[in-house]
């Protein structure tokens, strides 16, 4: 069993909840935090019973992005020819982002406070993004003279080139309401308690879907727009048949019998409320501006 020092991880109705829990750094993405997130992603990849992954931040703050103190330490290392350690560590984070975005189960980000830099990248890798009105989003890297290198493809995929350029080239901070207009956020809550209720609604919707069907559909959707040839549609037909012979029989029987399918599960606000430890007394570390 994995031990987590920087995350709170729990499982409810086979849905994983991973809460970043380093409030003294505003849940910044230090290497040890990314390592634990990678463990959670690996669990969701390998355990066929997992139905969804929910990402949150503790103490009313989603994620401040990268830790500037770690950035500065990397600059003290020499860059050997063709083997720059700064580039290597940055690319390592990109590999995590690729795995997160490629998960075959729904990924839901519930954003309170701020999602800055890499924190906004986490949100953009999710399938469904929920936020409070007071939430703030920004690609703040360029204000430090650096770039959002590894998250850029995921930001552009979610909001499109025009909006990605607007946010990345200006460092603009946008509210939850504006983020909805830009296509970054899917649904908005008034405050934290309302966000819990909203998250419960969305997880109940996911819980009404066949878990095997969702695991088959998401990879297919990720290929649409990239591949749209006969081979993709041939594969889609085989996936349809496999689903029909798997969960389809139960789903159709439930529909005809006017009952819930066997996989159906419901969530309440109490079920999804983040259970976090008291704020740490550790010294505040530097992080990307928010």
N, C-alpha and C positions, 0 to 999 in steps of 0.2 A: 504494500500500500504506500502511495506517495505521501510524503510529509511536506506541508506547505508552511513556510515561515512568513511569506509576504502576501499571500492570498488567503481568503476564506473560501473554501470549496465545499459545496454540499450538493446533494442529489435529491430531487423531489419528483416523483412520478417519472423517473428515468430522464429528467431534464437536469443538466448540470448548471449550477450557479457558481461563477467565479468572480469574487469581489476583490479588487485591488485594495490592499490594506496596509499602506504605508503613509498614513496621513501626515507624518512629519515631513514628507517630501511632496505632499499633495499627489501621492500615488504616481510619482514619476517612474518612467520605464527604465530603471537601472537594469544592468545585465542579469542580476539574480531574479528580478521580477519577470523579465522576459523568459528566463529559463523555466520558471514555474508555470508561466502561461503555456509554454511549449509542452510541458508535461500534461496539462489539461487538454490541450489540442490532441496530443497523442492518445489520451484516454478516449476522447470522442471519436477518433479515427478507428481505434481498435475494438471498441465495445459496441457491438451491433445493437445493443439494447438502448443506447443513448439516443434520445429523441431531439434534443436541442441544447444549445449552449447560450447562457445569458452572461453578459459582461457588465459589471457595475464597478463603481468606486466607493470607498468607505468615507464616512464623515461628510457626506454631501458634496464630494468632489470626485469627478470622474477620473481624469488623468492629466497631469501637467506636461506630458511629453517626455523628452529625454532629460537626463540629469546633466546639467552643465558642468558640474564638478567632474563627472566621468569623462566628458568631452575634453576638458582641459588636461586631465591625466594622460589621455591618449596622445596628445600633442608632444608629450615629453619623451615618447618612444621614437626611435629613428625609423625612417621608412627605407627598408632595403629595396634594391632595384626590383620593381615588379611585384613587391610584396609589402605594400603599405598597410600597417596594422589598423590604421584609421578606416581605410576602405574595407578591410576584411571584417571588422566588427560591424560596420554599417551594413555590409551585405548579409551578415549573419542575421540581423534583424529583418532584412528583406525576406529571407528564407522562412522565418517564422510567419511573416505576413502572408506569404504565399500559401502556407499550410492552413492558416486561419481562414483565408478566403475560400480555399478549396474544400473545406469541410463539407461532407455530404449531408449534414444535418443543418437545420435553420440556426443561424447565429443572430441573437438579439442583443443590441446595446441599449442600456438604459442610462441616460446621461443626466446627471445633476451637476451643478457647479460649472466647471470648465472642462473642455476637451481641447487641449492645445497641442499643436505639433503632432507628435506620434500618437497622442491621445485621440486626436481627430482622425488619424489614420486607422486606429482600432475601430472607431465607429464606422468609417467608410468601408471596412472589410466585412461589416455585418450585413445581413440580409434585411433586417428590420431595425430601424433606429428610432427610439423613443426619447423624449427629452422634456424637461420642464421649461416653462417660459423664461425663467431666469438663467438657463444654461447659456454658456458662451462657447463658441467654436472659433478657432483661428489656426491658420498655417503661419506660425510666428517665427519660423526659422530664419527667414531672410532678414529680419530685424537684428539678428546676430551675425549676419554675413555668411550664413550657411544656407543649405537648401533642404527641403523635405524630400530627399532623394528616393528612399525606399518606399515611402507611402504615396508618392506622386501618382503612380499608375492606378492605385486603388481609389484615390480621391477623384481622379479624372473619370474613372469607370463609373463612379456613383453619381457625380454631379455634372459631368461633361467638361469638355475642354474650356469653354467660355468661362464658366464659373470657377473652375480650377485655376485659370489664369488670374481671374479677378482676385481670388483669395490669396493665392501664392505670391503674386507680384506686389501686393499691397500690405499683406499682413493684417488685413481687416478682421476685426472681431465682430462676429454676428451673433445676434440673440437667437433663442430657440424659435421664435416666430419667424424671423428672417430665414433661418435654416430650413424651415418647412417650405418657404417660398422658393428657396434655391434647390430643393430636392434632396437636401442632406438629411433631413429628419422626416420620418413618415407620420408620426403622430405626436401630439403635444399635450402636456399635462400642466395644470396650474402650479402645482408645487410637489414636494416630495411625496406626501401621502397619496396625492392624486396619481403620481407616477407609479406607485405600487399597484393601485387599482387598474391603471391602464396596462401595465405589464401583465397583470393577472388575466385581463381580457385577451391579450394577444396570445399568451401561452395556452389559454383555454381553446382558442381557435386552432393553434398548432396541435393541441391535444385531441382535437376532433378529426385530425387527418391521420391516415394510415402511416405509421412510422416507416415501414418499408417503402411505401409509395414516395414519401418525401425524400428518402435516401436515394431513390432511383431518379426522381425528377430534378433535384438540384444540379447534379453533374450534367444532365442533359441540357438544362437551361443555360448553364455556363458555356456550353459549346455553341448554342444558337447565336447567330450573328457572326460567328467565326467560321463554322461549318454549316452549310445548309444544303448539302448535296444529297444524292440518293443514298449514300452510305449512312449518313446520319439518320435519315428517315427509316431506312431498313432496320437500323439498330433500335430506333424508337419503337418500331412495331414489335420487335422482340421483347423490349422492356414492358410494353403494354400487355403483351400476352403473359409474361411472367408475373406481373402485378395482378392480372385478372385471376390467374391460377393460385395466387397467394392470398393477399388480403381482399381482393376484389369480391370473392364469393361472400365473405362475411359482410363487407360494406354494402353490397347490393341487398343481401338478406335483411340487414338492419334497416335500410331505407324502405324496403317493401313492408317490413314489420313495424315501421314507425317507432323504432327504438334506437338507442345509442349503440354504436358499434363497440365491440369488445375492447378496443384500444382507447376508447374515449376517456379523457380525464379532464377535470376542472380545477382551476386555481382560484384562490381568494387573495386579497391584498396581504393577509397575514402569511400566506404560504410563500410569497415572493419577497417580503420585506427583508432588506439586508440586515443581517445580524453581525454587527461589527464590534470589535474590541474598543475600549476607551482610547482616546487620542494618546499617541506616544509622547513621551517627554524628551525624546531624542532631539539633538540639535537640528534646526532647520537646515536642509541642504539646498543648494542653488538648483533651480530648474528653469526651463524655458519660461519666458515672460507670459503672464496671463492677465 
